[in-house]
């Protein structure tokens, strides 16, 4: 889901999305102008899976969310908005 609060976008994955168990899974978003932003790691302290992210203020819209493995440079899954 995507919510807006005070001009900032927050993305939350559903419970159906599981940790891909890859060495370096990251949040990646693509905006309406086709710009891609590689953001935070999905796995956080103590191997917990982070299903929520608040985007930086400079990202004004989201067209696609990608689970991206930076280690393998591979798209592990995506969803369009």
PDB file of N, CA, C and O in Angstrom:
ATOM      1  N   UNK A   1       0.846  -1.177   0.000  1.00  0.00           N
ATOM      2  CA  UNK A   1       0.000   0.000   0.000  1.00  0.00           C
ATOM      3  C   UNK A   1       0.889   1.237   0.000  1.00  0.00           C
ATOM      4  O   UNK A   1       2.059   1.195   0.380  1.00  0.00           O
ATOM      5  N   UNK A   2       0.289   2.337  -0.440  1.00  0.00           N
ATOM      6  CA  UNK A   2       0.995   3.607  -0.451  1.00  0.00           C
ATOM      7  C   UNK A   2       0.128   4.626   0.266  1.00  0.00           C
ATOM      8  O   UNK A   2      -1.042   4.800  -0.074  1.00  0.00           O
ATOM      9  N   UNK A   3       0.698   5.301   1.259  1.00  0.00           N
ATOM     10  CA  UNK A   3      -0.009   6.351   1.982  1.00  0.00           C
ATOM     11  C   UNK A   3       0.821   7.620   1.928  1.00  0.00           C
ATOM     12  O   UNK A   3       2.036   7.581   1.729  1.00  0.00           O
ATOM     13  N   UNK A   4       0.132   8.762   2.112  1.00  0.00           N
ATOM     14  CA  UNK A   4       0.794  10.059   2.082  1.00  0.00           C
ATOM     15  C   UNK A   4       0.547  10.744   3.418  1.00  0.00           C
ATOM     16  O   UNK A   4      -0.589  10.804   3.889  1.00  0.00           O
ATOM     17  N   UNK A   5       1.615  11.262   4.032  1.00  0.00           N
ATOM     18  CA  UNK A   5       1.486  11.976   5.296  1.00  0.00           C
ATOM     19  C   UNK A   5       2.457  13.151   5.289  1.00  0.00           C
ATOM     20  O   UNK A   5       3.670  12.968   5.195  1.00  0.00           O
ATOM     21  N   UNK A   6       1.912  14.352   5.390  1.00  0.00           N
ATOM     22  CA  UNK A   6       2.717  15.577   5.409  1.00  0.00           C
ATOM     23  C   UNK A   6       3.659  15.658   4.206  1.00  0.00           C
ATOM     24  O   UNK A   6       4.804  16.091   4.335  1.00  0.00           O
ATOM     25  N   UNK A   7       3.168  15.237   3.036  1.00  0.00           N
ATOM     26  CA  UNK A   7       3.967  15.311   1.823  1.00  0.00           C
ATOM     27  C   UNK A   7       4.979  14.207   1.633  1.00  0.00           C
ATOM     28  O   UNK A   7       5.735  14.230   0.662  1.00  0.00           O
ATOM     29  N   UNK A   8       5.015  13.246   2.525  1.00  0.00           N
ATOM     30  CA  UNK A   8       5.954  12.122   2.420  1.00  0.00           C
ATOM     31  C   UNK A   8       5.181  10.846   2.104  1.00  0.00           C
ATOM     32  O   UNK A   8       4.100  10.615   2.644  1.00  0.00           O
ATOM     33  N   UNK A   9       5.736  10.034   1.237  1.00  0.00           N
ATOM     34  CA  UNK A   9       5.121   8.776   0.830  1.00  0.00           C
ATOM     35  C   UNK A   9       5.658   7.650   1.706  1.00  0.00           C
ATOM     36  O   UNK A   9       6.866   7.530   1.912  1.00  0.00           O
ATOM     37  N   UNK A  10       4.742   6.825   2.220  1.00  0.00           N
ATOM     38  CA  UNK A  10       5.121   5.624   2.959  1.00  0.00           C
ATOM     39  C   UNK A  10       4.599   4.414   2.206  1.00  0.00           C
ATOM     40  O   UNK A  10       3.428   4.365   1.828  1.00  0.00           O
ATOM     41  N   UNK A  11       5.463   3.444   1.990  1.00  0.00           N
ATOM     42  CA  UNK A  11       5.102   2.200   1.317  1.00  0.00           C
ATOM     43  C   UNK A  11       5.116   1.064   2.330  1.00  0.00           C
ATOM     44  O   UNK A  11       6.011   0.978   3.170  1.00  0.00           O
ATOM     45  N   UNK A  12       4.112   0.192   2.241  1.00  0.00           N
ATOM     46  CA  UNK A  12       4.028  -0.961   3.130  1.00  0.00           C
ATOM     47  C   UNK A  12       3.703  -2.193   2.299  1.00  0.00           C
ATOM     48  O   UNK A  12       2.746  -2.192   1.525  1.00  0.00           O
ATOM     49  N   UNK A  13       4.495  -3.237   2.458  1.00  0.00           N
ATOM     50  CA  UNK A  13       4.250  -4.502   1.767  1.00  0.00           C
ATOM     51  C   UNK A  13       3.199  -5.305   2.518  1.00  0.00           C
ATOM     52  O   UNK A  13       3.105  -5.224   3.743  1.00  0.00           O
ATOM     53  N   UNK A  14       2.416  -6.076   1.788  1.00  0.00           N
ATOM     54  CA  UNK A  14       1.412  -6.934   2.421  1.00  0.00           C
ATOM     55  C   UNK A  14       2.102  -8.104   3.117  1.00  0.00           C
ATOM     56  O   UNK A  14       3.278  -8.381   2.879  1.00  0.00           O
ATOM     57  N   UNK A  15       1.356  -8.778   3.973  1.00  0.00           N
ATOM     58  CA  UNK A  15       1.897  -9.934   4.684  1.00  0.00           C
ATOM     59  C   UNK A  15       2.196 -11.102   3.751  1.00  0.00           C
ATOM     60  O   UNK A  15       2.915 -12.029   4.124  1.00  0.00           O
ATOM     61  N   UNK A  16       1.643 -11.059   2.535  1.00  0.00           N
ATOM     62  CA  UNK A  16       1.908 -12.112   1.554  1.00  0.00           C
ATOM     63  C   UNK A  16       3.342 -12.064   1.026  1.00  0.00           C
ATOM     64  O   UNK A  16       3.866 -13.070   0.547  1.00  0.00           O
ATOM     65  N   UNK A  17       3.968 -10.897   1.115  1.00  0.00           N
ATOM     66  CA  UNK A  17       5.342 -10.742   0.628  1.00  0.00           C
ATOM     67  C   UNK A  17       6.286 -11.272   1.695  1.00  0.00           C
ATOM     68  O   UNK A  17       6.261 -10.827   2.842  1.00  0.00           O
ATOM     69  N   UNK A  18       7.100 -12.208   1.310  1.00  0.00           N
ATOM     70  CA  UNK A  18       8.045 -12.835   2.237  1.00  0.00           C
ATOM     71  C   UNK A  18       9.462 -12.350   1.948  1.00  0.00           C
ATOM     72  O   UNK A  18       9.760 -11.888   0.847  1.00  0.00           O
ATOM     73  N   UNK A  19      10.319 -12.461   2.940  1.00  0.00           N
ATOM     74  CA  UNK A  19      11.722 -12.111   2.798  1.00  0.00           C
ATOM     75  C   UNK A  19      12.323 -12.988   1.702  1.00  0.00           C
ATOM     76  O   UNK A  19      12.249 -14.213   1.789  1.00  0.00           O
ATOM     77  N   UNK A  20      12.922 -12.378   0.663  1.00  0.00           N
ATOM     78  CA  UNK A  20      13.472 -13.190  -0.429  1.00  0.00           C
ATOM     79  C   UNK A  20      14.733 -13.966  -0.046  1.00  0.00           C
ATOM     80  O   UNK A  20      15.204 -14.794  -0.826  1.00  0.00           O
ATOM     81  N   UNK A  21      15.285 -13.710   1.140  1.00  0.00           N
ATOM     82  CA  UNK A  21      16.464 -14.434   1.629  1.00  0.00           C
ATOM     83  C   UNK A  21      17.644 -14.341   0.669  1.00  0.00           C
ATOM     84  O   UNK A  21      18.397 -15.300   0.502  1.00  0.00           O
ATOM     85  N   UNK A  22      17.797 -13.184   0.043  1.00  0.00           N
ATOM     86  CA  UNK A  22      18.965 -12.941  -0.798  1.00  0.00           C
ATOM     87  C   UNK A  22      19.966 -12.116   0.009  1.00  0.00           C
ATOM     88  O   UNK A  22      19.588 -11.505   1.009  1.00  0.00           O
ATOM     89  N   UNK A  23      21.229 -12.086  -0.403  1.00  0.00           N
ATOM     90  CA  UNK A  23      22.231 -11.420   0.413  1.00  0.00           C
ATOM     91  C   UNK A  23      22.073  -9.911   0.544  1.00  0.00           C
ATOM     92  O   UNK A  23      22.579  -9.334   1.507  1.00  0.00           O
ATOM     93  N   UNK A  24      21.392  -9.250  -0.385  1.00  0.00           N
ATOM     94  CA  UNK A  24      21.373  -7.793  -0.340  1.00  0.00           C
ATOM     95  C   UNK A  24      20.100  -7.206  -0.949  1.00  0.00           C
ATOM     96  O   UNK A  24      20.175  -6.353  -1.833  1.00  0.00           O
ATOM     97  N   UNK A  25      18.923  -7.659  -0.482  1.00  0.00           N
ATOM     98  CA  UNK A  25      17.653  -7.156  -1.011  1.00  0.00           C
ATOM     99  C   UNK A  25      17.426  -5.715  -0.558  1.00  0.00           C
ATOM    100  O   UNK A  25      17.603  -5.386   0.615  1.00  0.00           O
ATOM    101  N   UNK A  26      17.032  -4.860  -1.505  1.00  0.00           N
ATOM    102  CA  UNK A  26      16.789  -3.440  -1.244  1.00  0.00           C
ATOM    103  C   UNK A  26      15.413  -3.035  -1.771  1.00  0.00           C
ATOM    104  O   UNK A  26      14.839  -3.684  -2.645  1.00  0.00           O
ATOM    105  N   UNK A  27      14.910  -1.940  -1.206  1.00  0.00           N
ATOM    106  CA  UNK A  27      13.747  -1.261  -1.776  1.00  0.00           C
ATOM    107  C   UNK A  27      14.243  -0.454  -2.975  1.00  0.00           C
ATOM    108  O   UNK A  27      15.272   0.216  -2.896  1.00  0.00           O
ATOM    109  N   UNK A  28      13.514  -0.521  -4.074  1.00  0.00           N
ATOM    110  CA  UNK A  28      13.798   0.326  -5.216  1.00  0.00           C
ATOM    111  C   UNK A  28      12.460   0.850  -5.722  1.00  0.00           C
ATOM    112  O   UNK A  28      11.503   0.086  -5.843  1.00  0.00           O
ATOM    113  N   UNK A  29      12.384   2.143  -6.020  1.00  0.00           N
ATOM    114  CA  UNK A  29      11.157   2.707  -6.575  1.00  0.00           C
ATOM    115  C   UNK A  29      11.481   3.412  -7.879  1.00  0.00           C
ATOM    116  O   UNK A  29      12.595   3.893  -8.085  1.00  0.00           O
ATOM    117  N   UNK A  30      10.482   3.466  -8.758  1.00  0.00           N
ATOM    118  CA  UNK A  30      10.580   4.163 -10.031  1.00  0.00           C
ATOM    119  C   UNK A  30       9.467   5.203 -10.041  1.00  0.00           C
ATOM    120  O   UNK A  30       8.313   4.888  -9.747  1.00  0.00           O
ATOM    121  N   UNK A  31       9.816   6.453 -10.381  1.00  0.00           N
ATOM    122  CA  UNK A  31       8.797   7.505 -10.407  1.00  0.00           C
ATOM    123  C   UNK A  31       8.184   7.634 -11.800  1.00  0.00           C
ATOM    124  O   UNK A  31       8.539   6.889 -12.712  1.00  0.00           O
ATOM    125  N   UNK A  32       7.254   8.591 -11.958  1.00  0.00           N
ATOM    126  CA  UNK A  32       6.530   8.749 -13.217  1.00  0.00           C
ATOM    127  C   UNK A  32       7.409   9.230 -14.371  1.00  0.00           C
ATOM    128  O   UNK A  32       7.003   9.140 -15.529  1.00  0.00           O
ATOM    129  N   UNK A  33       8.590   9.730 -14.078  1.00  0.00           N
ATOM    130  CA  UNK A  33       9.511  10.169 -15.122  1.00  0.00           C
ATOM    131  C   UNK A  33      10.538   9.088 -15.462  1.00  0.00           C
ATOM    132  O   UNK A  33      11.456   9.324 -16.247  1.00  0.00           O
ATOM    133  N   UNK A  34      10.378   7.905 -14.871  1.00  0.00           N
ATOM    134  CA  UNK A  34      11.266   6.788 -15.159  1.00  0.00           C
ATOM    135  C   UNK A  34      12.545   6.778 -14.352  1.00  0.00           C
ATOM    136  O   UNK A  34      13.421   5.949 -14.598  1.00  0.00           O
ATOM    137  N   UNK A  35      12.674   7.685 -13.387  1.00  0.00           N
ATOM    138  CA  UNK A  35      13.875   7.712 -12.543  1.00  0.00           C
ATOM    139  C   UNK A  35      13.781   6.603 -11.503  1.00  0.00           C
ATOM    140  O   UNK A  35      12.737   6.399 -10.884  1.00  0.00           O
ATOM    141  N   UNK A  36      14.879   5.900 -11.326  1.00  0.00           N
ATOM    142  CA  UNK A  36      14.936   4.780 -10.400  1.00  0.00           C
ATOM    143  C   UNK A  36      15.737   5.186  -9.169  1.00  0.00           C
ATOM    144  O   UNK A  36      16.788   5.817  -9.282  1.00  0.00           O
ATOM    145  N   UNK A  37      15.229   4.817  -7.989  1.00  0.00           N
ATOM    146  CA  UNK A  37      15.900   5.141  -6.731  1.00  0.00           C
ATOM    147  C   UNK A  37      16.140   3.854  -5.944  1.00  0.00           C
ATOM    148  O   UNK A  37      15.190   3.177  -5.549  1.00  0.00           O
ATOM    149  N   UNK A  38      17.393   3.522  -5.719  1.00  0.00           N
ATOM    150  CA  UNK A  38      17.747   2.377  -4.895  1.00  0.00           C
ATOM    151  C   UNK A  38      17.835   2.872  -3.456  1.00  0.00           C
ATOM    152  O   UNK A  38      18.645   3.748  -3.150  1.00  0.00           O
ATOM    153  N   UNK A  39      17.012   2.322  -2.577  1.00  0.00           N
ATOM    154  CA  UNK A  39      16.877   2.828  -1.220  1.00  0.00           C
ATOM    155  C   UNK A  39      17.411   1.851  -0.191  1.00  0.00           C
ATOM    156  O   UNK A  39      18.396   1.162  -0.458  1.00  0.00           O
ATOM    157  N   UNK A  40      16.798   1.773   0.966  1.00  0.00           N
ATOM    158  CA  UNK A  40      17.280   0.992   2.108  1.00  0.00           C
ATOM    159  C   UNK A  40      17.222  -0.521   1.877  1.00  0.00           C
ATOM    160  O   UNK A  40      16.466  -1.029   1.048  1.00  0.00           O
ATOM    161  N   UNK A  41      18.047  -1.199   2.644  1.00  0.00           N
ATOM    162  CA  UNK A  41      18.005  -2.667   2.646  1.00  0.00           C
ATOM    163  C   UNK A  41      16.686  -3.124   3.250  1.00  0.00           C
ATOM    164  O   UNK A  41      16.125  -2.449   4.112  1.00  0.00           O
ATOM    165  N   UNK A  42      16.200  -4.256   2.803  1.00  0.00           N
ATOM    166  CA  UNK A  42      14.957  -4.806   3.342  1.00  0.00           C
ATOM    167  C   UNK A  42      15.196  -5.611   4.610  1.00  0.00           C
ATOM    168  O   UNK A  42      14.319  -5.704   5.469  1.00  0.00           O
ATOM    169  N   UNK A  43      16.384  -6.190   4.724  1.00  0.00           N
ATOM    170  CA  UNK A  43      16.718  -6.941   5.930  1.00  0.00           C
ATOM    171  C   UNK A  43      17.430  -5.983   6.881  1.00  0.00           C
ATOM    172  O   UNK A  43      18.411  -5.336   6.514  1.00  0.00           O
ATOM    173  N   UNK A  44      16.917  -5.904   8.104  1.00  0.00           N
ATOM    174  CA  UNK A  44      17.481  -4.989   9.086  1.00  0.00           C
ATOM    175  C   UNK A  44      18.058  -5.775  10.257  1.00  0.00           C
ATOM    176  O   UNK A  44      18.174  -6.999  10.193  1.00  0.00           O
ATOM    177  N   UNK A  45      18.412  -5.085  11.303  1.00  0.00           N
ATOM    178  CA  UNK A  45      19.062  -5.682  12.467  1.00  0.00           C
ATOM    179  C   UNK A  45      18.390  -6.984  12.909  1.00  0.00           C
ATOM    180  O   UNK A  45      17.164  -7.098  12.899  1.00  0.00           O
ATOM    181  N   UNK A  46      19.190  -7.938  13.287  1.00  0.00           N
ATOM    182  CA  UNK A  46      18.740  -9.258  13.756  1.00  0.00           C
ATOM    183  C   UNK A  46      17.964 -10.021  12.691  1.00  0.00           C
ATOM    184  O   UNK A  46      17.068 -10.799  13.015  1.00  0.00           O
ATOM    185  N   UNK A  47      18.304  -9.803  11.414  1.00  0.00           N
ATOM    186  CA  UNK A  47      17.675 -10.492  10.281  1.00  0.00           C
ATOM    187  C   UNK A  47      16.165 -10.316  10.202  1.00  0.00           C
ATOM    188  O   UNK A  47      15.461 -11.212   9.735  1.00  0.00           O
ATOM    189  N   UNK A  48      15.663  -9.179  10.649  1.00  0.00           N
ATOM    190  CA  UNK A  48      14.232  -8.877  10.520  1.00  0.00           C
ATOM    191  C   UNK A  48      13.979  -8.291   9.140  1.00  0.00           C
ATOM    192  O   UNK A  48      14.845  -7.625   8.573  1.00  0.00           O
ATOM    193  N   UNK A  49      12.777  -8.543   8.597  1.00  0.00           N
ATOM    194  CA  UNK A  49      12.391  -8.095   7.268  1.00  0.00           C
ATOM    195  C   UNK A  49      11.585  -6.810   7.410  1.00  0.00           C
ATOM    196  O   UNK A  49      10.515  -6.814   8.018  1.00  0.00           O
ATOM    197  N   UNK A  50      12.088  -5.713   6.856  1.00  0.00           N
ATOM    198  CA  UNK A  50      11.452  -4.410   6.958  1.00  0.00           C
ATOM    199  C   UNK A  50      10.415  -4.254   5.850  1.00  0.00           C
ATOM    200  O   UNK A  50      10.776  -4.102   4.683  1.00  0.00           O
ATOM    201  N   UNK A  51       9.135  -4.289   6.205  1.00  0.00           N
ATOM    202  CA  UNK A  51       8.057  -4.219   5.224  1.00  0.00           C
ATOM    203  C   UNK A  51       7.527  -2.810   4.999  1.00  0.00           C
ATOM    204  O   UNK A  51       6.601  -2.626   4.210  1.00  0.00           O
ATOM    205  N   UNK A  52       8.091  -1.813   5.673  1.00  0.00           N
ATOM    206  CA  UNK A  52       7.625  -0.432   5.543  1.00  0.00           C
ATOM    207  C   UNK A  52       8.801   0.497   5.328  1.00  0.00           C
ATOM    208  O   UNK A  52       9.861   0.331   5.931  1.00  0.00           O
ATOM    209  N   UNK A  53       8.601   1.486   4.452  1.00  0.00           N
ATOM    210  CA  UNK A  53       9.622   2.503   4.216  1.00  0.00           C
ATOM    211  C   UNK A  53       8.940   3.842   3.970  1.00  0.00           C
ATOM    212  O   UNK A  53       7.931   3.918   3.268  1.00  0.00           O
ATOM    213  N   UNK A  54       9.502   4.898   4.557  1.00  0.00           N
ATOM    214  CA  UNK A  54       9.071   6.256   4.249  1.00  0.00           C
ATOM    215  C   UNK A  54      10.096   6.827   3.287  1.00  0.00           C
ATOM    216  O   UNK A  54      11.290   6.855   3.584  1.00  0.00           O
ATOM    217  N   UNK A  55       9.625   7.280   2.136  1.00  0.00           N
ATOM    218  CA  UNK A  55      10.533   7.735   1.087  1.00  0.00           C
ATOM    219  C   UNK A  55      11.083   9.120   1.390  1.00  0.00           C
ATOM    220  O   UNK A  55      10.443   9.912   2.082  1.00  0.00           O
ATOM    221  N   UNK A  56      12.276   9.412   0.866  1.00  0.00           N
ATOM    222  CA  UNK A  56      12.836  10.761   1.020  1.00  0.00           C
ATOM    223  C   UNK A  56      11.917  11.794   0.360  1.00  0.00           C
ATOM    224  O   UNK A  56      11.165  11.463  -0.556  1.00  0.00           O
ATOM    225  N   UNK A  57      11.979  13.028   0.823  1.00  0.00           N
ATOM    226  CA  UNK A  57      11.108  14.092   0.321  1.00  0.00           C
ATOM    227  C   UNK A  57      11.271  14.349  -1.170  1.00  0.00           C
ATOM    228  O   UNK A  57      10.320  14.782  -1.820  1.00  0.00           O
ATOM    229  N   UNK A  58      12.452  14.095  -1.730  1.00  0.00           N
ATOM    230  CA  UNK A  58      12.666  14.383  -3.147  1.00  0.00           C
ATOM    231  C   UNK A  58      11.959  13.398  -4.079  1.00  0.00           C
ATOM    232  O   UNK A  58      11.899  13.643  -5.284  1.00  0.00           O
ATOM    233  N   UNK A  59      11.431  12.306  -3.564  1.00  0.00           N
ATOM    234  CA  UNK A  59      10.638  11.381  -4.384  1.00  0.00           C
ATOM    235  C   UNK A  59       9.176  11.805  -4.246  1.00  0.00           C
ATOM    236  O   UNK A  59       8.571  11.641  -3.187  1.00  0.00           O
ATOM    237  N   UNK A  60       8.621  12.346  -5.318  1.00  0.00           N
ATOM    238  CA  UNK A  60       7.278  12.943  -5.274  1.00  0.00           C
ATOM    239  C   UNK A  60       6.161  11.987  -5.672  1.00  0.00           C
ATOM    240  O   UNK A  60       5.009  12.201  -5.293  1.00  0.00           O
ATOM    241  N   UNK A  61       6.473  10.939  -6.427  1.00  0.00           N
ATOM    242  CA  UNK A  61       5.455   9.967  -6.819  1.00  0.00           C
ATOM    243  C   UNK A  61       6.102   8.614  -7.069  1.00  0.00           C
ATOM    244  O   UNK A  61       7.319   8.512  -7.221  1.00  0.00           O
ATOM    245  N   UNK A  62       5.283   7.591  -7.108  1.00  0.00           N
ATOM    246  CA  UNK A  62       5.771   6.226  -7.302  1.00  0.00           C
ATOM    247  C   UNK A  62       4.932   5.551  -8.376  1.00  0.00           C
ATOM    248  O   UNK A  62       3.704   5.521  -8.290  1.00  0.00           O
ATOM    249  N   UNK A  63       5.591   5.017  -9.372  1.00  0.00           N
ATOM    250  CA  UNK A  63       4.915   4.247 -10.413  1.00  0.00           C
ATOM    251  C   UNK A  63       5.128   2.752 -10.235  1.00  0.00           C
ATOM    252  O   UNK A  63       4.285   1.937 -10.612  1.00  0.00           O
ATOM    253  N   UNK A  64       6.283   2.405  -9.645  1.00  0.00           N
ATOM    254  CA  UNK A  64       6.599   0.988  -9.480  1.00  0.00           C
ATOM    255  C   UNK A  64       7.484   0.810  -8.254  1.00  0.00           C
ATOM    256  O   UNK A  64       8.361   1.630  -7.980  1.00  0.00           O
ATOM    257  N   UNK A  65       7.240  -0.279  -7.516  1.00  0.00           N
ATOM    258  CA  UNK A  65       8.080  -0.673  -6.394  1.00  0.00           C
ATOM    259  C   UNK A  65       8.746  -1.994  -6.768  1.00  0.00           C
ATOM    260  O   UNK A  65       8.091  -2.921  -7.246  1.00  0.00           O
ATOM    261  N   UNK A  66      10.047  -2.065  -6.545  1.00  0.00           N
ATOM    262  CA  UNK A  66      10.822  -3.246  -6.934  1.00  0.00           C
ATOM    263  C   UNK A  66      11.569  -3.767  -5.711  1.00  0.00           C
ATOM    264  O   UNK A  66      12.129  -2.988  -4.940  1.00  0.00           O
ATOM    265  N   UNK A  67      11.576  -5.077  -5.538  1.00  0.00           N
ATOM    266  CA  UNK A  67      12.486  -5.703  -4.578  1.00  0.00           C
ATOM    267  C   UNK A  67      13.715  -6.063  -5.402  1.00  0.00           C
ATOM    268  O   UNK A  67      13.657  -6.916  -6.288  1.00  0.00           O
ATOM    269  N   UNK A  68      14.827  -5.400  -5.096  1.00  0.00           N
ATOM    270  CA  UNK A  68      16.021  -5.484  -5.922  1.00  0.00           C
ATOM    271  C   UNK A  68      17.180  -6.070  -5.121  1.00  0.00           C
ATOM    272  O   UNK A  68      17.473  -5.611  -4.017  1.00  0.00           O
ATOM    273  N   UNK A  69      17.826  -7.067  -5.671  1.00  0.00           N
ATOM    274  CA  UNK A  69      19.009  -7.641  -5.026  1.00  0.00           C
ATOM    275  C   UNK A  69      20.241  -6.927  -5.575  1.00  0.00           C
ATOM    276  O   UNK A  69      20.641  -7.153  -6.717  1.00  0.00           O
ATOM    277  N   UNK A  70      20.837  -6.067  -4.755  1.00  0.00           N
ATOM    278  CA  UNK A  70      21.998  -5.293  -5.191  1.00  0.00           C
ATOM    279  C   UNK A  70      23.218  -6.186  -5.406  1.00  0.00           C
ATOM    280  O   UNK A  70      24.060  -5.883  -6.251  1.00  0.00           O
ATOM    281  N   UNK A  71      23.323  -7.271  -4.660  1.00  0.00           N
ATOM    282  CA  UNK A  71      24.459  -8.178  -4.805  1.00  0.00           C
ATOM    283  C   UNK A  71      24.441  -8.857  -6.170  1.00  0.00           C
ATOM    284  O   UNK A  71      25.460  -8.888  -6.860  1.00  0.00           O
ATOM    285  N   UNK A  72      23.286  -9.402  -6.566  1.00  0.00           N
ATOM    286  CA  UNK A  72      23.172 -10.107  -7.837  1.00  0.00           C
ATOM    287  C   UNK A  72      22.753  -9.187  -8.981  1.00  0.00           C
ATOM    288  O   UNK A  72      22.723  -9.605 -10.139  1.00  0.00           O
ATOM    289  N   UNK A  73      22.430  -7.931  -8.655  1.00  0.00           N
ATOM    290  CA  UNK A  73      21.923  -6.960  -9.627  1.00  0.00           C
ATOM    291  C   UNK A  73      20.726  -7.553 -10.379  1.00  0.00           C
ATOM    292  O   UNK A  73      20.703  -7.594 -11.610  1.00  0.00           O
ATOM    293  N   UNK A  74      19.737  -8.008  -9.609  1.00  0.00           N
ATOM    294  CA  UNK A  74      18.567  -8.663 -10.195  1.00  0.00           C
ATOM    295  C   UNK A  74      17.285  -8.171  -9.555  1.00  0.00           C
ATOM    296  O   UNK A  74      17.239  -7.880  -8.360  1.00  0.00           O
ATOM    297  N   UNK A  75      16.246  -8.083 -10.368  1.00  0.00           N
ATOM    298  CA  UNK A  75      14.906  -7.738  -9.897  1.00  0.00           C
ATOM    299  C   UNK A  75      14.271  -9.006  -9.333  1.00  0.00           C
ATOM    300  O   UNK A  75      14.162 -10.010 -10.038  1.00  0.00           O
ATOM    301  N   UNK A  76      13.851  -8.968  -8.062  1.00  0.00           N
ATOM    302  CA  UNK A  76      13.267 -10.144  -7.419  1.00  0.00           C
ATOM    303  C   UNK A  76      11.750 -10.118  -7.428  1.00  0.00           C
ATOM    304  O   UNK A  76      11.114 -11.122  -7.106  1.00  0.00           O
ATOM    305  N   UNK A  77      11.163  -8.994  -7.788  1.00  0.00           N
ATOM    306  CA  UNK A  77       9.719  -8.847  -7.836  1.00  0.00           C
ATOM    307  C   UNK A  77       9.368  -7.384  -7.898  1.00  0.00           C
ATOM    308  O   UNK A  77      10.140  -6.537  -7.449  1.00  0.00           O
ATOM    309  N   UNK A  78       8.189  -7.072  -8.459  1.00  0.00           N
ATOM    310  CA  UNK A  78       7.783  -5.687  -8.551  1.00  0.00           C
ATOM    311  C   UNK A  78       6.274  -5.552  -8.570  1.00  0.00           C
ATOM    312  O   UNK A  78       5.551  -6.510  -8.841  1.00  0.00           O
ATOM    313  N   UNK A  79       5.812  -4.345  -8.276  1.00  0.00           N
ATOM    314  CA  UNK A  79       4.391  -4.019  -8.322  1.00  0.00           C
ATOM    315  C   UNK A  79       4.244  -2.607  -8.837  1.00  0.00           C
ATOM    316  O   UNK A  79       4.981  -1.710  -8.427  1.00  0.00           O
ATOM    317  N   UNK A  80       3.287  -2.401  -9.742  1.00  0.00           N
ATOM    318  CA  UNK A  80       3.027  -1.076 -10.309  1.00  0.00           C
ATOM    319  C   UNK A  80       1.927  -0.382  -9.535  1.00  0.00           C
ATOM    320  O   UNK A  80       1.047  -1.029  -8.968  1.00  0.00           O
ATOM    321  N   UNK A  81       1.982   0.941  -9.514  1.00  0.00           N
ATOM    322  CA  UNK A  81       0.935   1.747  -8.868  1.00  0.00           C
ATOM    323  C   UNK A  81       0.238   2.571  -9.906  1.00  0.00           C
ATOM    324  O   UNK A  81      -0.680   3.325  -9.582  1.00  0.00           O
TER     325      UNK A  81
END
